[in-house]
Amino acid sequence: MVRTRLIKPFDPWRSPLCTCPFKWSLNPYTGCGHGCLYCYASSYVPKFYSPRAKRGVLEVVHRDSLAIPMGSVIELSPSSDPFQPIDDIYGYSRKIIEVLASRGHRILITTKGTSILAKHIDVIERYRDRIAVALTITTLNSSNAKLLEPEAPPPIERISVAKELGRRGIYVTIRIDPIIPGINDDIDELRELIKRLADVGVKQITVSTYKAKYDSLKRLSTVFPDMEKLWRKLYIGEGEKIHGYFYLPQQIRYRYMVKLKSIVEEYELGFTTCREGFQYLHTENYICDGTTPFYRNK
Ligand code: SF4
């Protein structure tokens, strides 16, 4: 058995609805400074919105990277953003990418951070055949984005990052995740977002609806008080509980997914979903977490 301390098997809440292939996960930081109201990790990481660096992270990653099989796929990071503001102080994410990629591992970078382009594009480009990037963009509406993700870069800047990464040959998936009823679920707005993403060369869109936990629902309801009643009805009254998360009723989720699949495929992008249970809706040969290029030409 492989013994590691920071690089751990990815375990998405042990969700039966997860459709990712096996991969490893690595969080150089505990907590996250982007402050997203809907964040899932805040329910299981103490003092989540006060991010801190993990002690001895680089030494441990050096050791762990030798213990796992060559060519492993590692997500950086599932429970914190590797390019959140604290990374500007410690700079661990860049060093970790260099260590992992130079040892032949493949990295899925999941982020909203724009420093990936502004400060680290040289290293991303150097290892582009071993890197895929999943950028989250939940809305084109900058006012809503500021409320939902107060410390994250504006969506328009993230679209510019997607464009530039794609131009440099790096595979980019956009996660429209989460879709929250009444906030960012307007189909015309989502169509405009998808069109903009197709225009800048994005290859794949992964979509997921918001899964409620009491802490995130409370944060959302504080900022959007007019929505609380509807959310409680949809999630807690009529929804279903799956592995500790309140999901929207299945037929509502299905309607979102079918509609978005048709728009995404109209623009000739790959469509995938995350933890929804609708894998049969995925565009053929696309992997839901954005690791698609790692499994092509095998
Ligand atoms: S960027 Fe991700 S990890 Fe950070 S607060 Fe937002 S949802 Fe949570």
Residues whose N, C-alpha, C, O or C-beta is under 5 A from the ligand:
A	BS01	SF4	C32 H34 G35 C36 C39 S79 S80 D81
